[in-house]
Structure formats: C-alpha cells, structure tokens
Amino acid sequence: MTSKTVSIDKPVSPVVYRDRAFISRVLVMPSGRTLAVSAHRVETSDAAAQAYLDKHPDLERLQE
C-alpha cells in the first residue's frame, strides 16, 4: 500500500484585488475553481488563487 504525502500550506493573509474591466463576473481558474468578482472586487486568502489573480491582466492587487 502506498501513502500520499499531504502538505499543509501556511495560512496566507487575505488579499483584495480590483477588477478594472468588470463590475461583476466569475473568473474560472485552470483547476476549474471559480472566483466571484462583485463591485469591482475579489478577495482571497488562498495562495493558488492569489497567484492566478496576480497574473490576470484586468486585476490589480490593492494595498491594505
């Protein structure tokens, strides 16, 4: 029997992004996960989602 190694990611601080193109929409990550934009904003504390949003051309990370 094989065992899988499970890694626990460190908690990531929530980050807010501003959508410069749309007031509301649903973004679909390559994994199929969805992120909802509402009132030009989307917030996430997930490292994979943050990496995806950082690369998106319509989104800008807001400073706290």
mmCIF file of the N, C-alpha and C atoms, coordinates in Angstrom:
data_MODEL
# 
_entry.id   MODEL 
# 
loop_
_atom_site.group_PDB 
_atom_site.id 
_atom_site.type_symbol 
_atom_site.label_atom_id 
_atom_site.label_alt_id 
_atom_site.label_comp_id 
_atom_site.label_asym_id 
_atom_site.label_entity_id 
_atom_site.label_seq_id 
_atom_site.pdbx_PDB_ins_code 
_atom_site.Cartn_x 
_atom_site.Cartn_y 
_atom_site.Cartn_z 
_atom_site.occupancy 
_atom_site.B_iso_or_equiv 
_atom_site.pdbx_formal_charge 
_atom_site.auth_seq_id 
_atom_site.auth_comp_id 
_atom_site.auth_asym_id 
_atom_site.auth_atom_id 
_atom_site.pdbx_PDB_model_num 
ATOM 1   N N  . MET A 1 1  ? 0.836   -1.168 0.000   1.00 0.00 ? 1  MET A N  1 
ATOM 2   C CA . MET A 1 1  ? 0.000   0.000  0.000   1.00 0.00 ? 1  MET A CA 1 
ATOM 3   C C  . MET A 1 1  ? 0.887   1.240  0.000   1.00 0.00 ? 1  MET A C  1 
ATOM 4   N N  . THR A 1 2  ? 0.565   2.197  -0.845  1.00 0.00 ? 2  THR A N  1 
ATOM 5   C CA . THR A 1 2  ? 1.358   3.426  -0.901  1.00 0.00 ? 2  THR A CA 1 
ATOM 6   C C  . THR A 1 2  ? 0.690   4.512  -0.075  1.00 0.00 ? 2  THR A C  1 
ATOM 7   N N  . SER A 1 3  ? 1.520   5.393  0.429   1.00 0.00 ? 3  SER A N  1 
ATOM 8   C CA . SER A 1 3  ? 0.963   6.505  1.207   1.00 0.00 ? 3  SER A CA 1 
ATOM 9   C C  . SER A 1 3  ? 1.249   7.811  0.477   1.00 0.00 ? 3  SER A C  1 
ATOM 10  N N  . LYS A 1 4  ? 0.320   8.717  0.574   1.00 0.00 ? 4  LYS A N  1 
ATOM 11  C CA . LYS A 1 4  ? 0.492   10.025 -0.039  1.00 0.00 ? 4  LYS A CA 1 
ATOM 12  C C  . LYS A 1 4  ? 0.980   10.996 1.015   1.00 0.00 ? 4  LYS A C  1 
ATOM 13  N N  . THR A 1 5  ? 1.852   11.892 0.595   1.00 0.00 ? 5  THR A N  1 
ATOM 14  C CA . THR A 1 5  ? 2.323   12.939 1.490   1.00 0.00 ? 5  THR A CA 1 
ATOM 15  C C  . THR A 1 5  ? 1.406   14.140 1.318   1.00 0.00 ? 5  THR A C  1 
ATOM 16  N N  . VAL A 1 6  ? 0.848   14.574 2.421   1.00 0.00 ? 6  VAL A N  1 
ATOM 17  C CA . VAL A 1 6  ? -0.042  15.726 2.383   1.00 0.00 ? 6  VAL A CA 1 
ATOM 18  C C  . VAL A 1 6  ? 0.699   16.909 2.978   1.00 0.00 ? 6  VAL A C  1 
ATOM 19  N N  . SER A 1 7  ? 0.767   17.994 2.216   1.00 0.00 ? 7  SER A N  1 
ATOM 20  C CA . SER A 1 7  ? 1.428   19.183 2.731   1.00 0.00 ? 7  SER A CA 1 
ATOM 21  C C  . SER A 1 7  ? 0.369   20.179 3.170   1.00 0.00 ? 7  SER A C  1 
ATOM 22  N N  . ILE A 1 8  ? 0.615   20.781 4.300   1.00 0.00 ? 8  ILE A N  1 
ATOM 23  C CA . ILE A 1 8  ? -0.295  21.792 4.813   1.00 0.00 ? 8  ILE A CA 1 
ATOM 24  C C  . ILE A 1 8  ? 0.346   23.142 4.552   1.00 0.00 ? 8  ILE A C  1 
ATOM 25  N N  . ASP A 1 9  ? -0.345  23.951 3.737   1.00 0.00 ? 9  ASP A N  1 
ATOM 26  C CA . ASP A 1 9  ? 0.174   25.280 3.410   1.00 0.00 ? 9  ASP A CA 1 
ATOM 27  C C  . ASP A 1 9  ? -0.003  26.207 4.599   1.00 0.00 ? 9  ASP A C  1 
ATOM 28  N N  . LYS A 1 10 ? 0.952   27.110 4.735   1.00 0.00 ? 10 LYS A N  1 
ATOM 29  C CA . LYS A 1 10 ? 0.836   28.121 5.774   1.00 0.00 ? 10 LYS A CA 1 
ATOM 30  C C  . LYS A 1 10 ? -0.327  29.036 5.421   1.00 0.00 ? 10 LYS A C  1 
ATOM 31  N N  . PRO A 1 11 ? -1.033  29.529 6.422   1.00 0.00 ? 11 PRO A N  1 
ATOM 32  C CA . PRO A 1 11 ? -2.127  30.465 6.114   1.00 0.00 ? 11 PRO A CA 1 
ATOM 33  C C  . PRO A 1 11 ? -1.599  31.708 5.408   1.00 0.00 ? 11 PRO A C  1 
ATOM 34  N N  . VAL A 1 12 ? -2.356  32.189 4.462   1.00 0.00 ? 12 VAL A N  1 
ATOM 35  C CA . VAL A 1 12 ? -1.989  33.373 3.694   1.00 0.00 ? 12 VAL A CA 1 
ATOM 36  C C  . VAL A 1 12 ? -2.951  34.490 4.080   1.00 0.00 ? 12 VAL A C  1 
ATOM 37  N N  . SER A 1 13 ? -2.434  35.679 4.234   1.00 0.00 ? 13 SER A N  1 
ATOM 38  C CA . SER A 1 13 ? -3.288  36.820 4.569   1.00 0.00 ? 13 SER A CA 1 
ATOM 39  C C  . SER A 1 13 ? -4.241  37.105 3.415   1.00 0.00 ? 13 SER A C  1 
ATOM 40  N N  . PRO A 1 14 ? -5.466  37.510 3.731   1.00 0.00 ? 14 PRO A N  1 
ATOM 41  C CA . PRO A 1 14 ? -6.408  37.850 2.657   1.00 0.00 ? 14 PRO A CA 1 
ATOM 42  C C  . PRO A 1 14 ? -5.903  39.020 1.828   1.00 0.00 ? 14 PRO A C  1 
ATOM 43  N N  . VAL A 1 15 ? -6.121  38.944 0.527   1.00 0.00 ? 15 VAL A N  1 
ATOM 44  C CA . VAL A 1 15 ? -5.714  39.994 -0.395  1.00 0.00 ? 15 VAL A CA 1 
ATOM 45  C C  . VAL A 1 15 ? -6.938  40.387 -1.223  1.00 0.00 ? 15 VAL A C  1 
ATOM 46  N N  . VAL A 1 16 ? -7.105  41.690 -1.440  1.00 0.00 ? 16 VAL A N  1 
ATOM 47  C CA . VAL A 1 16 ? -8.206  42.209 -2.245  1.00 0.00 ? 16 VAL A CA 1 
ATOM 48  C C  . VAL A 1 16 ? -7.647  42.685 -3.573  1.00 0.00 ? 16 VAL A C  1 
ATOM 49  N N  . TYR A 1 17 ? -8.351  42.339 -4.648  1.00 0.00 ? 17 TYR A N  1 
ATOM 50  C CA . TYR A 1 17 ? -7.979  42.765 -5.995  1.00 0.00 ? 17 TYR A CA 1 
ATOM 51  C C  . TYR A 1 17 ? -9.106  43.617 -6.570  1.00 0.00 ? 17 TYR A C  1 
ATOM 52  N N  . ARG A 1 18 ? -8.759  44.596 -7.369  1.00 0.00 ? 18 ARG A N  1 
ATOM 53  C CA . ARG A 1 18 ? -9.729  45.434 -8.061  1.00 0.00 ? 18 ARG A CA 1 
ATOM 54  C C  . ARG A 1 18 ? -9.766  45.006 -9.519  1.00 0.00 ? 18 ARG A C  1 
ATOM 55  N N  . ASP A 1 19 ? -10.965 44.745 -10.003 1.00 0.00 ? 19 ASP A N  1 
ATOM 56  C CA . ASP A 1 19 ? -11.168 44.394 -11.408 1.00 0.00 ? 19 ASP A CA 1 
ATOM 57  C C  . ASP A 1 19 ? -11.389 45.693 -12.171 1.00 0.00 ? 19 ASP A C  1 
ATOM 58  N N  . ARG A 1 20 ? -10.461 46.019 -13.047 1.00 0.00 ? 20 ARG A N  1 
ATOM 59  C CA . ARG A 1 20 ? -10.532 47.275 -13.799 1.00 0.00 ? 20 ARG A CA 1 
ATOM 60  C C  . ARG A 1 20 ? -11.451 47.180 -15.011 1.00 0.00 ? 20 ARG A C  1 
ATOM 61  N N  . ALA A 1 21 ? -11.887 45.983 -15.380 1.00 0.00 ? 21 ALA A N  1 
ATOM 62  C CA . ALA A 1 21 ? -12.683 45.814 -16.593 1.00 0.00 ? 21 ALA A CA 1 
ATOM 63  C C  . ALA A 1 21 ? -14.170 45.557 -16.331 1.00 0.00 ? 21 ALA A C  1 
ATOM 64  N N  . PHE A 1 22 ? -14.502 44.884 -15.232 1.00 0.00 ? 22 PHE A N  1 
ATOM 65  C CA . PHE A 1 22 ? -15.885 44.484 -14.984 1.00 0.00 ? 22 PHE A CA 1 
ATOM 66  C C  . PHE A 1 22 ? -16.315 44.812 -13.565 1.00 0.00 ? 22 PHE A C  1 
ATOM 67  N N  . ILE A 1 23 ? -17.605 45.128 -13.414 1.00 0.00 ? 23 ILE A N  1 
ATOM 68  C CA . ILE A 1 23 ? -18.175 45.345 -12.080 1.00 0.00 ? 23 ILE A CA 1 
ATOM 69  C C  . ILE A 1 23 ? -18.385 44.000 -11.395 1.00 0.00 ? 23 ILE A C  1 
ATOM 70  N N  . SER A 1 24 ? -18.909 43.039 -12.147 1.00 0.00 ? 24 SER A N  1 
ATOM 71  C CA . SER A 1 24 ? -19.094 41.694 -11.600 1.00 0.00 ? 24 SER A CA 1 
ATOM 72  C C  . SER A 1 24 ? -18.876 40.667 -12.703 1.00 0.00 ? 24 SER A C  1 
ATOM 73  N N  . ARG A 1 25 ? -18.332 39.554 -12.315 1.00 0.00 ? 25 ARG A N  1 
ATOM 74  C CA . ARG A 1 25 ? -18.117 38.419 -13.217 1.00 0.00 ? 25 ARG A CA 1 
ATOM 75  C C  . ARG A 1 25 ? -17.611 37.250 -12.404 1.00 0.00 ? 25 ARG A C  1 
ATOM 76  N N  . VAL A 1 26 ? -17.504 36.096 -13.043 1.00 0.00 ? 26 VAL A N  1 
ATOM 77  C CA . VAL A 1 26 ? -16.944 34.907 -12.409 1.00 0.00 ? 26 VAL A CA 1 
ATOM 78  C C  . VAL A 1 26 ? -15.684 34.533 -13.168 1.00 0.00 ? 26 VAL A C  1 
ATOM 79  N N  . LEU A 1 27 ? -14.575 34.439 -12.446 1.00 0.00 ? 27 LEU A N  1 
ATOM 80  C CA . LEU A 1 27 ? -13.305 34.016 -13.035 1.00 0.00 ? 27 LEU A CA 1 
ATOM 81  C C  . LEU A 1 27 ? -13.149 32.521 -12.794 1.00 0.00 ? 27 LEU A C  1 
ATOM 82  N N  . VAL A 1 28 ? -12.722 31.797 -13.814 1.00 0.00 ? 28 VAL A N  1 
ATOM 83  C CA . VAL A 1 28 ? -12.539 30.346 -13.701 1.00 0.00 ? 28 VAL A CA 1 
ATOM 84  C C  . VAL A 1 28 ? -11.053 30.044 -13.799 1.00 0.00 ? 28 VAL A C  1 
ATOM 85  N N  . MET A 1 29 ? -10.513 29.492 -12.715 1.00 0.00 ? 29 MET A N  1 
ATOM 86  C CA . MET A 1 29 ? -9.097  29.123 -12.676 1.00 0.00 ? 29 MET A CA 1 
ATOM 87  C C  . MET A 1 29 ? -8.882  27.864 -13.514 1.00 0.00 ? 29 MET A C  1 
ATOM 88  N N  . PRO A 1 30 ? -7.649  27.587 -13.946 1.00 0.00 ? 30 PRO A N  1 
ATOM 89  C CA . PRO A 1 30 ? -7.369  26.384 -14.738 1.00 0.00 ? 30 PRO A CA 1 
ATOM 90  C C  . PRO A 1 30 ? -7.819  25.089 -14.049 1.00 0.00 ? 30 PRO A C  1 
ATOM 91  N N  . SER A 1 31 ? -7.859  25.093 -12.730 1.00 0.00 ? 31 SER A N  1 
ATOM 92  C CA . SER A 1 31 ? -8.295  23.904 -11.988 1.00 0.00 ? 31 SER A CA 1 
ATOM 93  C C  . SER A 1 31 ? -9.813  23.733 -12.011 1.00 0.00 ? 31 SER A C  1 
ATOM 94  N N  . GLY A 1 32 ? -10.521 24.763 -12.506 1.00 0.00 ? 32 GLY A N  1 
ATOM 95  C CA . GLY A 1 32 ? -11.976 24.715 -12.532 1.00 0.00 ? 32 GLY A CA 1 
ATOM 96  C C  . GLY A 1 32 ? -12.618 25.472 -11.380 1.00 0.00 ? 32 GLY A C  1 
ATOM 97  N N  . ARG A 1 33 ? -11.829 25.867 -10.440 1.00 0.00 ? 33 ARG A N  1 
ATOM 98  C CA . ARG A 1 33 ? -12.330 26.641 -9.303  1.00 0.00 ? 33 ARG A CA 1 
ATOM 99  C C  . ARG A 1 33 ? -12.777 28.017 -9.775  1.00 0.00 ? 33 ARG A C  1 
ATOM 100 N N  . THR A 1 34 ? -13.835 28.551 -9.176  1.00 0.00 ? 34 THR A N  1 
ATOM 101 C CA . THR A 1 34 ? -14.340 29.852 -9.575  1.00 0.00 ? 34 THR A CA 1 
ATOM 102 C C  . THR A 1 34 ? -14.108 30.896 -8.490  1.00 0.00 ? 34 THR A C  1 
ATOM 103 N N  . LEU A 1 35 ? -13.918 32.139 -8.937  1.00 0.00 ? 35 LEU A N  1 
ATOM 104 C CA . LEU A 1 35 ? -13.744 33.279 -8.045  1.00 0.00 ? 35 LEU A CA 1 
ATOM 105 C C  . LEU A 1 35 ? -14.715 34.354 -8.504  1.00 0.00 ? 35 LEU A C  1 
ATOM 106 N N  . ALA A 1 36 ? -15.544 34.844 -7.592  1.00 0.00 ? 36 ALA A N  1 
ATOM 107 C CA . ALA A 1 36 ? -16.566 35.822 -7.941  1.00 0.00 ? 36 ALA A CA 1 
ATOM 108 C C  . ALA A 1 36 ? -16.064 37.244 -7.730  1.00 0.00 ? 36 ALA A C  1 
ATOM 109 N N  . VAL A 1 37 ? -16.248 38.072 -8.746  1.00 0.00 ? 37 VAL A N  1 
ATOM 110 C CA . VAL A 1 37 ? -15.955 39.498 -8.657  1.00 0.00 ? 37 VAL A CA 1 
ATOM 111 C C  . VAL A 1 37 ? -17.281 40.197 -8.399  1.00 0.00 ? 37 VAL A C  1 
ATOM 112 N N  . SER A 1 38 ? -17.302 41.057 -7.386  1.00 0.00 ? 38 SER A N  1 
ATOM 113 C CA . SER A 1 38 ? -18.502 41.824 -7.054  1.00 0.00 ? 38 SER A CA 1 
ATOM 114 C C  . SER A 1 38 ? -18.080 43.245 -6.703  1.00 0.00 ? 38 SER A C  1 
ATOM 115 N N  . ALA A 1 39 ? -18.763 44.226 -7.266  1.00 0.00 ? 39 ALA A N  1 
ATOM 116 C CA . ALA A 1 39 ? -18.445 45.637 -7.039  1.00 0.00 ? 39 ALA A CA 1 
ATOM 117 C C  . ALA A 1 39 ? -16.976 45.928 -7.346  1.00 0.00 ? 39 ALA A C  1 
ATOM 118 N N  . HIS A 1 40 ? -16.499 45.363 -8.464  1.00 0.00 ? 40 HIS A N  1 
ATOM 119 C CA . HIS A 1 40 ? -15.104 45.527 -8.932  1.00 0.00 ? 40 HIS A CA 1 
ATOM 120 C C  . HIS A 1 40 ? -14.082 44.843 -8.031  1.00 0.00 ? 40 HIS A C  1 
ATOM 121 N N  . ARG A 1 41 ? -14.485 44.011 -7.075  1.00 0.00 ? 41 ARG A N  1 
ATOM 122 C CA . ARG A 1 41 ? -13.532 43.440 -6.119  1.00 0.00 ? 41 ARG A CA 1 
ATOM 123 C C  . ARG A 1 41 ? -13.657 41.923 -6.005  1.00 0.00 ? 41 ARG A C  1 
ATOM 124 N N  . VAL A 1 42 ? -12.533 41.308 -5.752  1.00 0.00 ? 42 VAL A N  1 
ATOM 125 C CA . VAL A 1 42 ? -12.481 39.890 -5.414  1.00 0.00 ? 42 VAL A CA 1 
ATOM 126 C C  . VAL A 1 42 ? -11.432 39.744 -4.318  1.00 0.00 ? 42 VAL A C  1 
ATOM 127 N N  . GLU A 1 43 ? -11.738 38.940 -3.317  1.00 0.00 ? 43 GLU A N  1 
ATOM 128 C CA . GLU A 1 43 ? -10.827 38.751 -2.179  1.00 0.00 ? 43 GLU A CA 1 
ATOM 129 C C  . GLU A 1 43 ? -10.567 37.265 -1.991  1.00 0.00 ? 43 GLU A C  1 
ATOM 130 N N  . THR A 1 44 ? -9.321  36.938 -1.668  1.00 0.00 ? 44 THR A N  1 
ATOM 131 C CA . THR A 1 44 ? -8.973  35.548 -1.412  1.00 0.00 ? 44 THR A CA 1 
ATOM 132 C C  . THR A 1 44 ? -7.823  35.456 -0.425  1.00 0.00 ? 44 THR A C  1 
ATOM 133 N N  . SER A 1 45 ? -7.798  34.370 0.328   1.00 0.00 ? 45 SER A N  1 
ATOM 134 C CA . SER A 1 45 ? -6.677  34.108 1.231   1.00 0.00 ? 45 SER A CA 1 
ATOM 135 C C  . SER A 1 45 ? -5.973  32.814 0.823   1.00 0.00 ? 45 SER A C  1 
ATOM 136 N N  . ASP A 1 46 ? -6.246  32.347 -0.384  1.00 0.00 ? 46 ASP A N  1 
ATOM 137 C CA . ASP A 1 46 ? -5.670  31.120 -0.924  1.00 0.00 ? 46 ASP A CA 1 
ATOM 138 C C  . ASP A 1 46 ? -4.475  31.467 -1.813  1.00 0.00 ? 46 ASP A C  1 
ATOM 139 N N  . ALA A 1 47 ? -3.339  30.841 -1.553  1.00 0.00 ? 47 ALA A N  1 
ATOM 140 C CA . ALA A 1 47 ? -2.107  31.147 -2.297  1.00 0.00 ? 47 ALA A CA 1 
ATOM 141 C C  . ALA A 1 47 ? -2.238  30.852 -3.788  1.00 0.00 ? 47 ALA A C  1 
ATOM 142 N N  . ALA A 1 48 ? -2.913  29.765 -4.155  1.00 0.00 ? 48 ALA A N  1 
ATOM 143 C CA . ALA A 1 48 ? -3.069  29.423 -5.577  1.00 0.00 ? 48 ALA A CA 1 
ATOM 144 C C  . ALA A 1 48 ? -3.945  30.456 -6.277  1.00 0.00 ? 48 ALA A C  1 
ATOM 145 N N  . ALA A 1 49 ? -5.015  30.880 -5.629  1.00 0.00 ? 49 ALA A N  1 
ATOM 146 C CA . ALA A 1 49 ? -5.888  31.900 -6.213  1.00 0.00 ? 49 ALA A CA 1 
ATOM 147 C C  . ALA A 1 49 ? -5.153  33.231 -6.335  1.00 0.00 ? 49 ALA A C  1 
ATOM 148 N N  . GLN A 1 50 ? -4.355  33.575 -5.339  1.00 0.00 ? 50 GLN A N  1 
ATOM 149 C CA . GLN A 1 50 ? -3.591  34.818 -5.393  1.00 0.00 ? 50 GLN A CA 1 
ATOM 150 C C  . GLN A 1 50 ? -2.604  34.793 -6.554  1.00 0.00 ? 50 GLN A C  1 
ATOM 151 N N  . ALA A 1 51 ? -1.950  33.678 -6.765  1.00 0.00 ? 51 ALA A N  1 
ATOM 152 C CA . ALA A 1 51 ? -1.007  33.561 -7.881  1.00 0.00 ? 51 ALA A CA 1 
ATOM 153 C C  . ALA A 1 51 ? -1.738  33.725 -9.214  1.00 0.00 ? 51 ALA A C  1 
ATOM 154 N N  . TYR A 1 52 ? -2.929  33.146 -9.327  1.00 0.00 ? 52 TYR A N  1 
ATOM 155 C CA . TYR A 1 52 ? -3.729  33.282 -10.543 1.00 0.00 ? 52 TYR A CA 1 
ATOM 156 C C  . TYR A 1 52 ? -4.144  34.739 -10.756 1.00 0.00 ? 52 TYR A C  1 
ATOM 157 N N  . LEU A 1 53 ? -4.634  35.379 -9.708  1.00 0.00 ? 53 LEU A N  1 
ATOM 158 C CA . LEU A 1 53 ? -5.107  36.758 -9.817  1.00 0.00 ? 53 LEU A CA 1 
ATOM 159 C C  . LEU A 1 53 ? -3.966  37.737 -10.067 1.00 0.00 ? 53 LEU A C  1 
ATOM 160 N N  . ASP A 1 54 ? -2.797  37.467 -9.512  1.00 0.00 ? 54 ASP A N  1 
ATOM 161 C CA . ASP A 1 54 ? -1.630  38.331 -9.750  1.00 0.00 ? 54 ASP A CA 1 
ATOM 162 C C  . ASP A 1 54 ? -1.259  38.373 -11.231 1.00 0.00 ? 54 ASP A C  1 
ATOM 163 N N  . LYS A 1 55 ? -1.502  37.290 -11.953 1.00 0.00 ? 55 LYS A N  1 
ATOM 164 C CA . LYS A 1 55 ? -1.141  37.211 -13.372 1.00 0.00 ? 55 LYS A CA 1 
ATOM 165 C C  . LYS A 1 55 ? -2.237  37.740 -14.297 1.00 0.00 ? 55 LYS A C  1 
ATOM 166 N N  . HIS A 1 56 ? -3.430  37.964 -13.761 1.00 0.00 ? 56 HIS A N  1 
ATOM 167 C CA . HIS A 1 56 ? -4.558  38.378 -14.611 1.00 0.00 ? 56 HIS A CA 1 
ATOM 168 C C  . HIS A 1 56 ? -4.384  39.839 -15.039 1.00 0.00 ? 56 HIS A C  1 
ATOM 169 N N  . PRO A 1 57 ? -4.488  40.125 -16.335 1.00 0.00 ? 57 PRO A N  1 
ATOM 170 C CA . PRO A 1 57 ? -4.219  41.490 -16.819 1.00 0.00 ? 57 PRO A CA 1 
ATOM 171 C C  . PRO A 1 57 ? -5.242  42.540 -16.390 1.00 0.00 ? 57 PRO A C  1 
ATOM 172 N N  . ASP A 1 58 ? -6.458  42.145 -16.054 1.00 0.00 ? 58 ASP A N  1 
ATOM 173 C CA . ASP A 1 58 ? -7.501  43.103 -15.673 1.00 0.00 ? 58 ASP A CA 1 
ATOM 174 C C  . ASP A 1 58 ? -7.532  43.402 -14.182 1.00 0.00 ? 58 ASP A C  1 
ATOM 175 N N  . LEU A 1 59 ? -6.736  42.703 -13.394 1.00 0.00 ? 59 LEU A N  1 
ATOM 176 C CA . LEU A 1 59 ? -6.811  42.831 -11.947 1.00 0.00 ? 59 LEU A CA 1 
ATOM 177 C C  . LEU A 1 59 ? -5.574  43.497 -11.369 1.00 0.00 ? 59 LEU A C  1 
ATOM 178 N N  . GLU A 1 60 ? -5.808  44.299 -10.336 1.00 0.00 ? 60 GLU A N  1 
ATOM 179 C CA . GLU A 1 60 ? -4.694  44.900 -9.617  1.00 0.00 ? 60 GLU A CA 1 
ATOM 180 C C  . GLU A 1 60 ? -4.851  44.614 -8.136  1.00 0.00 ? 60 GLU A C  1 
ATOM 181 N N  . ARG A 1 61 ? -3.748  44.253 -7.514  1.00 0.00 ? 61 ARG A N  1 
ATOM 182 C CA . ARG A 1 61 ? -3.741  43.987 -6.079  1.00 0.00 ? 61 ARG A CA 1 
ATOM 183 C C  . ARG A 1 61 ? -3.806  45.320 -5.338  1.00 0.00 ? 61 ARG A C  1 
ATOM 184 N N  . LEU A 1 62 ? -4.739  45.425 -4.393  1.00 0.00 ? 62 LEU A N  1 
ATOM 185 C CA . LEU A 1 62 ? -4.875  46.642 -3.616  1.00 0.00 ? 62 LEU A CA 1 
ATOM 186 C C  . LEU A 1 62 ? -4.031  46.569 -2.366  1.00 0.00 ? 62 LEU A C  1 
ATOM 187 N N  . GLN A 1 63 ? -3.443  47.686 -2.004  1.00 0.00 ? 63 GLN A N  1 
ATOM 188 C CA . GLN A 1 63 ? -2.648  47.769 -0.774  1.00 0.00 ? 63 GLN A CA 1 
ATOM 189 C C  . GLN A 1 63 ? -3.589  47.908 0.412   1.00 0.00 ? 63 GLN A C  1 
ATOM 190 N N  . GLU A 1 64 ? -3.203  47.333 1.515   1.00 0.00 ? 64 GLU A N  1 
ATOM 191 C CA . GLU A 1 64 ? -4.039  47.401 2.716   1.00 0.00 ? 64 GLU A CA 1 
ATOM 192 C C  . GLU A 1 64 ? -3.908  48.730 3.415   1.00 0.00 ? 64 GLU A C  1 
# 
